[in-house]
């Protein structure tokens, strides 16, 4: 679809950019093995923990994305491709021992002129546990991972009419940078939102 995510900013191009960016980086003071423990220490909501997704989580992530994003287009295969690319970091929220949501990001490689930048590719929470703070916790853990990786900026796209998501992002300090017409495969417009990460959270 011309102008949408299958066009200039399409999923194919984004996947190629992910592959060029290299594997997700844990930062100078962390590694995949110690990340879950450090995240669990920061978590405050009971009976929920955040960990990095494992290969066996692929089915849950692709199915949830298919349900959560279906009004924007067919995303089951797209998210699965991002998951398989090896360049995206996917965090999983586990509630009562069951997967409850996920967030997926990619980070560009730094250049002499620019520090790395993180893009939130997708975030979704199962309908049965929405409004329980899981989305906010996933977003904060993604920001923590971005800082650990040296990123100064995190950016995302969200539909203009997705008021719940906009409220979450604005409440966490994201600001609207611009409007992209017909961004999604089904033709919806999207807001580009951005948040600076140079200042450590208080």
FENSULGI-V164362 format. One record per pair of residues at least 12 apart in sequence whose ideal C-beta (glycine too) atoms are under 8 Angstrom apart, sorted by the first residue. I is the first residue (numbers start at 1). J is the second residue. D is the distance in Angstrom with one decimal. If there is no record, write none. Layout:
# FENSULGI-V164362
i=<I & I>
j=<J & J>
d=<D & D>
This chain:
# FENSULGI-V164362
i=<1 & 1 & 1 & 2 & 3 & 3 & 3 & 4 & 4 & 4 & 4 & 4 & 5 & 5 & 5 & 5 & 6 & 9 & 9 & 11 & 11 & 14 & 14 & 15 & 15 & 15 & 17 & 17 & 18 & 18 & 18 & 18 & 18 & 19 & 19 & 19 & 20 & 21 & 21 & 21 & 21 & 21 & 22 & 22 & 23 & 23 & 24 & 24 & 24 & 24 & 24 & 24 & 24 & 24 & 25 & 25 & 25 & 25 & 26 & 26 & 26 & 27 & 27 & 27 & 27 & 27 & 28 & 28 & 29 & 30 & 32 & 35 & 35 & 35 & 36 & 36 & 36 & 36 & 39 & 39 & 39 & 39 & 42 & 42 & 42 & 43 & 45 & 45 & 45 & 45 & 47 & 47 & 48 & 48 & 48 & 48 & 48 & 48 & 48 & 49 & 49 & 50 & 50 & 50 & 50 & 50 & 50 & 50 & 51 & 51 & 51 & 52 & 52 & 52 & 52 & 53 & 53 & 53 & 53 & 53 & 54 & 57 & 57 & 57 & 57 & 58 & 58 & 58 & 60 & 60 & 60 & 61 & 61 & 61 & 61 & 61 & 61 & 61 & 62 & 62 & 62 & 62 & 62 & 63 & 64 & 64 & 64 & 64 & 64 & 65 & 65 & 65 & 65 & 65 & 66 & 67 & 68 & 68 & 69 & 69 & 71 & 71 & 72 & 72 & 72 & 72 & 72 & 73 & 73 & 73 & 74 & 75 & 79 & 79 & 79 & 82 & 82 & 82 & 82 & 83 & 87 & 88 & 88 & 88 & 88 & 89 & 89 & 89 & 89 & 89 & 89 & 90 & 90 & 90 & 91 & 91 & 91 & 91 & 91 & 91 & 93 & 93 & 93 & 93 & 95 & 95 & 95 & 99 & 100 & 100 & 100 & 100 & 101 & 101 & 101 & 101 & 101 & 101 & 101 & 101 & 102 & 102 & 102 & 102 & 103 & 103 & 103 & 103 & 103 & 103 & 103 & 103 & 104 & 104 & 104 & 104 & 105 & 105 & 105 & 105 & 105 & 105 & 105 & 105 & 106 & 106 & 106 & 107 & 107 & 107 & 107 & 110 & 115 & 115 & 115 & 115 & 116 & 116 & 116 & 116 & 117 & 117 & 117 & 117 & 117 & 118 & 118 & 118 & 118 & 118 & 118 & 118 & 118 & 118 & 119 & 119 & 119 & 120 & 120 & 120 & 120 & 120 & 123 & 123 & 123 & 123 & 123 & 125 & 135 & 136 & 136 & 136 & 139 & 139 & 139 & 140 & 142 & 143 & 143 & 143 & 143 & 146 & 147 & 147 & 151 & 152 & 152 & 152 & 153 & 153 & 153 & 153 & 154 & 154 & 154 & 155 & 155 & 155 & 155 & 155 & 156 & 156 & 156 & 156 & 156 & 157 & 157 & 157 & 157 & 157 & 157 & 158 & 158 & 158 & 159 & 159 & 159 & 159 & 159 & 160 & 160 & 160 & 160 & 160 & 161 & 166 & 169 & 172 & 173 & 174 & 174 & 174 & 175 & 175 & 175 & 176 & 176 & 176 & 177 & 177 & 177 & 178 & 178 & 179 & 179 & 180>
j=<182 & 185 & 187 & 182 & 181 & 182 & 183 & 182 & 183 & 184 & 185 & 187 & 73 & 183 & 184 & 185 & 185 & 180 & 183 & 78 & 81 & 82 & 121 & 81 & 82 & 85 & 106 & 108 & 82 & 85 & 87 & 88 & 106 & 85 & 86 & 87 & 109 & 87 & 106 & 107 & 108 & 109 & 87 & 109 & 86 & 87 & 87 & 88 & 89 & 105 & 106 & 107 & 145 & 149 & 107 & 116 & 149 & 150 & 145 & 148 & 149 & 145 & 147 & 148 & 149 & 150 & 148 & 150 & 148 & 148 & 52 & 51 & 52 & 145 & 49 & 50 & 51 & 52 & 51 & 91 & 141 & 144 & 140 & 141 & 144 & 137 & 132 & 133 & 134 & 137 & 95 & 96 & 93 & 94 & 95 & 100 & 132 & 134 & 137 & 93 & 94 & 91 & 92 & 93 & 94 & 137 & 138 & 141 & 91 & 92 & 94 & 89 & 90 & 91 & 92 & 83 & 90 & 91 & 92 & 102 & 92 & 90 & 92 & 99 & 102 & 80 & 83 & 84 & 92 & 99 & 102 & 79 & 80 & 83 & 90 & 92 & 102 & 104 & 76 & 77 & 79 & 80 & 83 & 76 & 99 & 101 & 102 & 124 & 126 & 78 & 79 & 102 & 122 & 124 & 79 & 127 & 124 & 125 & 122 & 124 & 186 & 188 & 159 & 184 & 185 & 186 & 188 & 184 & 185 & 186 & 185 & 122 & 104 & 121 & 122 & 104 & 106 & 121 & 122 & 104 & 106 & 104 & 105 & 106 & 121 & 104 & 105 & 106 & 107 & 142 & 145 & 102 & 103 & 104 & 103 & 104 & 138 & 141 & 142 & 145 & 125 & 134 & 137 & 138 & 129 & 132 & 134 & 126 & 125 & 126 & 129 & 134 & 123 & 124 & 125 & 126 & 129 & 134 & 135 & 138 & 122 & 123 & 124 & 138 & 120 & 122 & 123 & 124 & 138 & 139 & 141 & 142 & 120 & 121 & 122 & 123 & 118 & 119 & 120 & 121 & 142 & 145 & 146 & 154 & 118 & 119 & 121 & 119 & 146 & 149 & 151 & 150 & 150 & 151 & 152 & 153 & 149 & 150 & 151 & 152 & 151 & 152 & 153 & 154 & 155 & 142 & 145 & 146 & 149 & 151 & 153 & 154 & 155 & 197 & 154 & 155 & 156 & 139 & 142 & 154 & 155 & 156 & 135 & 138 & 139 & 142 & 165 & 138 & 168 & 168 & 171 & 172 & 168 & 169 & 172 & 172 & 154 & 172 & 195 & 197 & 201 & 197 & 197 & 200 & 197 & 196 & 197 & 198 & 194 & 195 & 196 & 197 & 194 & 195 & 197 & 177 & 192 & 193 & 194 & 195 & 169 & 174 & 192 & 193 & 194 & 180 & 183 & 190 & 191 & 192 & 193 & 190 & 191 & 193 & 184 & 188 & 189 & 190 & 191 & 179 & 188 & 189 & 190 & 191 & 188 & 191 & 193 & 195 & 195 & 193 & 194 & 195 & 193 & 194 & 195 & 191 & 192 & 193 & 192 & 193 & 194 & 191 & 192 & 191 & 192 & 192>
d=<7.0 & 5.7 & 7.0 & 7.9 & 6.3 & 4.5 & 7.9 & 4.9 & 5.9 & 6.0 & 5.5 & 6.7 & 7.4 & 5.9 & 5.9 & 5.9 & 5.8 & 7.1 & 6.9 & 4.9 & 7.5 & 8.0 & 7.7 & 5.8 & 6.5 & 6.0 & 7.7 & 7.8 & 6.6 & 5.0 & 3.9 & 6.0 & 4.7 & 5.9 & 7.7 & 5.5 & 7.7 & 5.4 & 5.9 & 6.3 & 5.1 & 5.4 & 6.5 & 5.7 & 5.7 & 6.1 & 6.8 & 6.6 & 3.7 & 7.6 & 7.4 & 6.3 & 8.0 & 7.4 & 6.5 & 7.9 & 4.6 & 7.7 & 7.6 & 6.2 & 7.0 & 7.6 & 7.5 & 3.0 & 4.9 & 6.5 & 7.7 & 7.9 & 6.8 & 5.3 & 6.0 & 7.7 & 5.8 & 7.5 & 7.4 & 7.6 & 4.1 & 6.5 & 6.9 & 7.9 & 5.5 & 7.5 & 8.0 & 7.6 & 7.2 & 6.6 & 7.3 & 5.5 & 7.6 & 6.4 & 6.2 & 5.6 & 6.1 & 6.8 & 4.7 & 7.0 & 7.9 & 6.3 & 7.0 & 7.7 & 5.5 & 5.5 & 7.1 & 5.6 & 7.6 & 6.3 & 6.5 & 4.9 & 7.1 & 5.7 & 6.6 & 7.2 & 7.0 & 6.1 & 7.2 & 7.3 & 3.9 & 6.7 & 4.6 & 6.5 & 8.0 & 7.4 & 5.5 & 6.4 & 7.6 & 6.6 & 5.6 & 7.4 & 7.7 & 4.5 & 7.5 & 6.2 & 7.5 & 5.7 & 6.3 & 7.6 & 5.1 & 7.6 & 5.0 & 7.6 & 5.5 & 4.2 & 7.0 & 7.0 & 7.8 & 7.3 & 6.7 & 5.2 & 6.2 & 7.7 & 3.9 & 8.0 & 6.1 & 5.9 & 7.8 & 7.6 & 3.8 & 7.9 & 7.3 & 7.2 & 6.8 & 8.0 & 6.7 & 4.1 & 6.5 & 5.5 & 6.0 & 5.6 & 2.9 & 5.0 & 7.1 & 7.7 & 7.0 & 8.0 & 5.9 & 6.2 & 7.6 & 5.9 & 7.6 & 7.2 & 5.7 & 5.2 & 6.7 & 5.0 & 6.4 & 7.1 & 5.2 & 7.3 & 7.4 & 7.9 & 6.2 & 5.8 & 7.3 & 4.6 & 5.1 & 7.8 & 6.0 & 5.5 & 6.3 & 7.3 & 7.2 & 4.9 & 6.8 & 5.6 & 5.6 & 7.9 & 6.9 & 7.6 & 6.5 & 5.2 & 4.8 & 5.7 & 7.5 & 5.9 & 3.7 & 6.0 & 7.3 & 5.0 & 6.6 & 5.9 & 7.5 & 7.3 & 6.3 & 7.2 & 6.8 & 7.1 & 4.2 & 8.0 & 4.1 & 6.6 & 7.4 & 4.9 & 7.6 & 4.6 & 4.7 & 7.4 & 5.3 & 6.2 & 5.3 & 6.0 & 5.5 & 7.2 & 6.9 & 7.6 & 7.3 & 5.5 & 6.0 & 7.7 & 6.8 & 5.4 & 5.9 & 6.8 & 6.2 & 6.7 & 4.6 & 7.9 & 6.2 & 5.3 & 4.8 & 7.6 & 5.7 & 7.0 & 4.8 & 7.5 & 6.9 & 7.6 & 7.9 & 3.9 & 7.0 & 4.3 & 7.1 & 4.5 & 7.5 & 7.8 & 7.3 & 5.4 & 6.8 & 7.7 & 6.3 & 6.3 & 7.2 & 3.9 & 6.3 & 5.9 & 6.5 & 7.6 & 8.0 & 7.6 & 5.8 & 6.3 & 7.8 & 7.0 & 6.9 & 7.7 & 5.7 & 7.2 & 7.4 & 7.8 & 7.5 & 6.5 & 7.7 & 5.9 & 5.4 & 7.4 & 5.8 & 6.6 & 5.6 & 5.1 & 6.1 & 7.1 & 5.9 & 6.3 & 7.3 & 5.2 & 5.9 & 7.5 & 6.6 & 6.8 & 4.6 & 7.7 & 6.8 & 7.1 & 7.8 & 5.4 & 7.9 & 6.9 & 6.1 & 4.3 & 6.9 & 5.8 & 7.4 & 6.3 & 5.7 & 6.4 & 6.8 & 5.0 & 7.2 & 5.7 & 7.7 & 7.3 & 7.2 & 4.8 & 6.7 & 5.7 & 7.1 & 7.1 & 5.4 & 7.2 & 5.2 & 4.2 & 6.5 & 4.6 & 6.5 & 6.4 & 7.2 & 5.2 & 7.3 & 5.6 & 4.7 & 6.4 & 4.7 & 7.5 & 4.7 & 6.1 & 7.4 & 6.0>
